[in-house]
Amino acid sequence: MPKRVIDDIDRKLLSALQSDAHATTEKLSEIAGLSPSPCARRVRMLEKSGVIRAYVAIVDQVKVGLPVSAFASVKLERQREEELDGFSSAVLRWPEVVECYLMTGKMDFLLRVVVKDLEAYETFLKQKLTRLDGVASIESSFALGQVKHAYGLPIGA
């Protein structure tokens, strides 16, 4: 499928949906300045083209008993494609890892790990992360508080 060009109307729709994924077609059509049918068609195209990947519920990690966010910087022994892919595959199987980035600089990966307490992080570290072949070093940091966590992208119309 050819790459979709995002115009100002799409940006308005995307911004509105990022704020409220339950917004009705009528509400979206008002925001975008379209009648409901073309508005619904545009949203379907944004979904079909993969610009809108999913609709999700945002869950408060503290309220579900997972107050600890640990950031693990991981350096691999080698940065060959096989090792990078192997590490990535393992991380995809671990539900505690809610974000993982391949990085430039001294470390190869940055992981955000969400757990209930320090003991749970220690268990994750000992039973999963340190057991992976090719891991040279791990540096952990713990978030003391969250200043900002934006769920939407700065699309702006």
ZALUM-926407 format. One record per residue: residue in three letters; x, y, z of N, C-alpha, C in turn. Coordinates in steps of 0.05 Angstrom, whole numbers, padded with zeros to 5 digits, always signed. Example, Ala and Ser with C-alpha at 12.3 -4.5 7.8 and 13.67 -1.06 7.14 Angstrom:
2
ALA+00264-00114+00156+00246-00090+00156+00264-00066+00156
SER+00257-00045+00142+00273-00021+00143+00258+00001+00157
***
This chain:
157
MET+00017-00023+00000+00000+00000+00000+00018+00025+00000
PRO+00012+00045-00017+00028+00069-00018+00026+00084+00008
LYS+00048+00099+00014+00049+00114+00039+00027+00136+00038
ARG+00012+00138+00060-00010+00157+00062+00001+00184+00070
VAL-00007+00205+00056+00000+00232+00063-00021+00242+00083
ILE-00011+00252+00106-00028+00262+00127-00032+00291+00123
ASP-00058+00299+00120-00064+00327+00116-00075+00339+00142
ASP-00083+00364+00142-00092+00378+00166-00117+00365+00178
ILE-00135+00356+00160-00160+00343+00170-00152+00317+00185
ASP-00134+00301+00173-00125+00277+00187-00113+00284+00214
ARG-00097+00305+00215-00084+00313+00240-00105+00320+00261
LYS-00126+00334+00253-00147+00340+00272-00160+00314+00282
LEU-00166+00296+00264-00178+00271+00272-00160+00255+00291
LEU-00134+00253+00284-00115+00238+00300-00112+00251+00328
SER-00110+00277+00329-00108+00290+00355-00133+00285+00372
ALA-00156+00286+00360-00181+00281+00375-00182+00252+00385
LEU-00175+00233+00368-00175+00205+00375-00154+00198+00396
GLN-00132+00212+00396-00112+00208+00417-00122+00217+00444
SER-00138+00237+00444-00150+00247+00469-00173+00231+00478
ASP-00189+00220+00459-00213+00205+00466-00218+00185+00443
ALA-00209+00160+00447-00213+00139+00427-00242+00131+00424
HIS-00259+00139+00443-00288+00134+00442-00303+00156+00428
ALA-00290+00176+00417-00304+00198+00404-00322+00187+00382
THR-00346+00197+00381-00365+00188+00361-00358+00200+00334
THR-00368+00188+00313-00364+00199+00286-00375+00228+00284
GLU-00398+00232+00298-00410+00259+00298-00391+00279+00310
LYS-00380+00272+00333-00361+00290+00347-00336+00295+00330
LEU-00325+00274+00318-00302+00276+00301-00308+00293+00276
SER-00331+00290+00265-00339+00305+00241-00340+00335+00248
GLU-00350+00342+00272-00350+00370+00280-00322+00381+00283
ILE-00305+00366+00295-00277+00374+00299-00263+00378+00272
ALA-00267+00359+00253-00253+00360+00228-00267+00378+00207
GLY-00292+00386+00213-00306+00403+00193-00316+00387+00169
LEU-00323+00362+00174-00333+00345+00153-00360+00334+00160
SER-00375+00324+00141-00399+00310+00148-00392+00282+00158
PRO-00410+00268+00172-00402+00242+00184-00392+00221+00165
SER-00404+00218+00141-00395+00196+00123-00366+00200+00114
PRO-00358+00223+00103-00330+00226+00096-00311+00225+00120
CYS-00320+00233+00143-00304+00232+00167-00299+00202+00174
ALA-00320+00186+00175-00317+00157+00181-00299+00144+00160
ARG-00301+00152+00135-00284+00141+00114-00255+00147+00119
ARG-00249+00172+00127-00222+00180+00133-00210+00164+00156
VAL-00226+00160+00177-00217+00145+00200-00211+00116+00192
ARG-00228+00104+00176-00224+00077+00166-00198+00075+00149
MET-00192+00096+00133-00168+00096+00117-00143+00099+00135
LEU-00145+00115+00156-00123+00118+00175-00118+00091+00189
GLU-00139+00077+00195-00136+00050+00207-00124+00030+00187
LYS-00135+00030+00163-00126+00011+00143-00097+00015+00135
SER-00089+00040+00134-00061+00046+00126-00041+00042+00149
GLY-00051+00037+00173-00033+00032+00195-00025+00057+00211
VAL-00035+00080+00203-00030+00104+00218-00042+00102+00246
ILE-00067+00092+00247-00079+00085+00273-00074+00055+00275
ARG-00057+00048+00295-00050+00019+00298-00069+00004+00316
ALA-00080+00018+00336-00097+00004+00355-00112+00024+00372
TYR-00133+00015+00385-00147+00030+00406-00143+00015+00432
VAL-00133+00029+00453-00127+00015+00478-00138+00030+00501
ALA-00140+00016+00524-00146+00028+00549-00120+00033+00564
ILE-00117+00057+00574-00092+00064+00589-00097+00058+00618
VAL-00082+00040+00629-00085+00030+00656-00065+00043+00675
ASP-00074+00052+00698-00056+00064+00718-00039+00042+00731
GLN-00013+00043+00727+00004+00021+00737+00004+00020+00767
VAL+00002+00042+00781+00002+00042+00810-00024+00029+00820
LYS-00046+00036+00808-00072+00026+00818-00075-00004+00813
VAL-00059-00016+00795-00061-00045+00791-00038-00059+00805
GLY-00024-00045+00823-00004-00058+00839+00023-00061+00826
LEU+00030-00044+00807+00056-00045+00794+00069-00017+00795
PRO+00076-00008+00819+00086+00020+00822+00114+00025+00814
VAL+00130+00004+00810+00159+00008+00805+00165+00007+00775
SER+00178+00029+00765+00188+00030+00738+00219+00030+00740
ALA+00231+00009+00729+00260+00007+00729+00269+00010+00700
PHE+00291+00024+00696+00302+00028+00670+00329+00012+00669
ALA+00330-00007+00651+00354-00024+00649+00369-00017+00623
SER+00393-00008+00625+00410-00003+00602+00427-00028+00598
VAL+00425-00040+00575+00438-00066+00570+00459-00063+00548
LYS+00483-00073+00553+00504-00074+00533+00509-00103+00526
LEU+00510-00109+00500+00515-00136+00491+00545-00140+00486
GLU+00554-00165+00487+00582-00171+00482+00590-00163+00453
ARG+00571-00169+00434+00575-00162+00406+00550-00150+00395
GLN+00553-00132+00376+00529-00119+00364+00523-00129+00336
ARG+00527-00154+00332+00520-00166+00306+00490-00170+00305
GLU+00480-00172+00280+00452-00174+00276+00439-00198+00291
GLU+00453-00220+00291+00442-00244+00305+00438-00239+00335
GLU+00458-00226+00347+00456-00220+00376+00434-00200+00382
LEU+00433-00179+00365+00412-00159+00369+00384-00171+00366
ASP+00381-00188+00345+00355-00201+00341+00348-00220+00363
GLY+00368-00235+00372+00364-00254+00394+00355-00240+00420
PHE+00368-00218+00426+00360-00203+00450+00332-00192+00446
SER+00326-00181+00423+00299-00170+00418+00278-00191+00420
SER+00283-00215+00410+00263-00237+00411+00257-00244+00440
ALA+00278-00245+00457+00274-00252+00485+00257-00231+00499
VAL+00264-00206+00494+00249-00184+00507+00220-00184+00500
LEU+00213-00191+00475+00185-00192+00467+00169-00213+00482
ARG+00182-00232+00494+00168-00253+00510+00163-00245+00539
TRP+00176-00223+00548+00175-00216+00576+00154-00194+00581
PRO+00132-00200+00595+00111-00180+00600+00120-00157+00617
GLU+00140-00161+00634+00150-00140+00652+00162-00117+00636
VAL+00173-00123+00612+00185-00102+00595+00163-00089+00579
VAL+00157-00064+00586+00135-00050+00572+00145-00032+00549
GLU+00171-00027+00550+00184-00011+00528+00212-00021+00525
CYS+00221-00022+00500+00249-00030+00494+00258-00015+00469
TYR+00281-00003+00472+00292+00013+00450+00321+00004+00443
LEU+00327+00001+00418+00354-00003+00408+00367+00025+00408
MET+00390+00027+00420+00401+00054+00425+00428+00058+00411
THR+00435+00083+00408+00462+00090+00401+00477+00096+00427
GLY+00503+00098+00425+00519+00106+00449+00531+00082+00463
LYS+00536+00084+00489+00550+00064+00504+00534+00038+00508
MET+00508+00041+00511+00491+00017+00515+00476+00010+00490
ASP+00469-00015+00487+00455-00024+00463+00425-00022+00465
PHE+00414-00028+00488+00385-00028+00492+00378-00013+00518
LEU+00354+00000+00517+00343+00012+00541+00315-00001+00545
LEU+00311-00012+00568+00286-00025+00575+00272-00011+00597
ARG+00246-00008+00595+00230+00001+00618+00215-00024+00628
VAL+00221-00030+00653+00210-00054+00666+00191-00046+00688
VAL+00167-00056+00687+00146-00049+00707+00141-00073+00725
VAL+00144-00069+00751+00141-00091+00770+00128-00081+00796
LYS+00121-00100+00814+00107-00092+00838+00126-00081+00860
ASP+00151-00091+00860+00170-00082+00881+00199-00089+00872
LEU+00218-00081+00889+00246-00086+00883+00253-00116+00882
GLU+00239-00131+00898+00244-00160+00898+00235-00172+00871
ALA+00213-00162+00860+00204-00172+00834+00224-00164+00812
TYR+00236-00140+00815+00256-00132+00795+00281-00150+00797
GLU+00289-00156+00822+00312-00173+00826+00307-00200+00813
THR+00283-00211+00817+00276-00237+00805+00277-00235+00775
PHE+00265-00214+00763+00267-00210+00734+00296-00209+00725
LEU+00312-00195+00739+00340-00192+00731+00354-00219+00732
LYS+00351-00233+00754+00366-00258+00758+00355-00281+00741
GLN+00329-00282+00737+00317-00305+00723+00314-00301+00693
LYS+00315-00276+00684+00311-00271+00656+00335-00256+00643
LEU+00339-00232+00651+00358-00214+00637+00386-00224+00639
THR+00396-00232+00663+00424-00240+00665+00429-00268+00653
ARG+00408-00283+00648+00411-00310+00637+00413-00310+00606
LEU+00409-00287+00594+00411-00286+00565+00440-00287+00556
ASP+00446-00304+00536+00473-00305+00525+00479-00279+00511
GLY+00503-00270+00514+00512-00246+00500+00508-00220+00515
VAL+00496-00220+00539+00494-00196+00555+00520-00190+00569
ALA+00532-00167+00563+00558-00160+00575+00554-00145+00601
SER+00535-00126+00602+00531-00111+00626+00502-00100+00627
ILE+00493-00094+00651+00467-00083+00656+00469-00061+00677
GLU+00458-00038+00672+00457-00017+00691+00428-00010+00696
SER+00420-00011+00721+00392-00006+00728+00388+00021+00742
SER+00367+00035+00735+00359+00060+00748+00330+00058+00755
PHE+00322+00070+00777+00294+00068+00785+00281+00096+00784
ALA+00257+00098+00773+00243+00123+00773+00232+00129+00801
LEU+00238+00153+00811+00227+00161+00837+00199+00173+00834
GLY+00194+00183+00810+00167+00195+00805+00166+00200+00775
GLN+00142+00204+00766+00138+00209+00737+00129+00239+00734
VAL+00145+00253+00719+00139+00282+00714+00120+00285+00691
LYS+00124+00269+00670+00107+00270+00646+00107+00243+00633
HIS+00084+00235+00624+00081+00212+00606+00059+00219+00587
ALA+00066+00226+00563+00047+00233+00542+00039+00208+00527
TYR+00014+00204+00524+00005+00180+00509+00001+00187+00479
GLY-00005+00212+00474-00009+00220+00446+00017+00233+00435
LEU+00018+00232+00409+00041+00245+00395+00035+00274+00389
PRO+00055+00291+00387+00051+00319+00382+00044+00325+00353
ILE+00021+00315+00344+00013+00317+00316+00007+00345+00307
GLY-00008+00359+00322-00015+00387+00316-00026+00391+00288
ALA-00047+00406+00285-00058+00411+00259-00046+00436+00247
***
